[in-house]
């Protein structure tokens, strides 16, 4: 059987989280011997190796790949580090591989990853999952007559009315095809020219450069925790994506803790129990999570119900 190549790009701040992702992949795999892990690090290899040696067990077939981060001077977006941009350099960082599955470090896999890795790309260089949360924001803003985000999409050459914008936390990459497109060099150039204006850094970069060249994969392979934590806003999701949303809610094959709130830094995170099930036996000393905040007052809850009802009614009559 062929190997399943899985890559992460991290710095010292989120290297330990990779242990949880790998543990979930190994636990749900029908054949763990096929799995090969590559951790591309922004920093020294020995420092990364020392940290990995502190895990309860080193995953089999794991390789640390040091790589110079040409994006290190870019402005970051709070919880997103410049190491996130290194995913665009994987065709060069892993020159001996033809295909790789890139995963963010804030993920738990709940189904055999082989199913995702074997997905058909239809001749396209990258496969990903639509960012339903972004389309929720676009439609909500249109209903509120706020064109800021839609104008930003148009400026990048993206159509806010078309289902084409993916979340970059899960990427099935045909590395050979990306090398033929000179993708890594184009990504660096694009970042130099537009980096300060990109609201989601690597995600906007990838969607723009590869516009029309991205295969859309099963939505259950990237279910955003931030979106799932806001069920009262799901009526804003365009009608054409409601089926995908239902699939994600019913059976998330991969939970992606998008947004600033993560299981290791906040209480009441959607599906955080999945993450802690692996974290508890990782050998890593995770800090205590702050307690959940106070419940809203009755008056505030009543006001939220009124505004929700109004927004729901608007969403029912407003076009996608």
Secondary structure, DSSP 4 states (H G I P E B T S, - for coil): ---EEEEEEE-TTTHHHHHHHHHHHHHH-S-GGGEEEEEEESS-HHHHHHHHTTSSSPPTTEEEEE---TTTTSPPBTTB-GGGGGGGGHHHHTTT-SEEEEE-SSEEE-S-THHHHT---TT-SEEEEE-HHHHHHHHHHHHTT--HHHHHHHHTT--TTSS-PEEEEEEEEEHHHHHHTTHHHHHHHHHHHHGGG-TTTHHHHHHHHTTT-EEEPPGGGSEEHHHHT-GGGGGGS-GGGHHHHHHHHH--SEEE--SS--TTT-SS-TTHHHHHHHHTTSS--PPPPPPP-PPPPHHHHHHHHHHHHHHHHHHHHS--
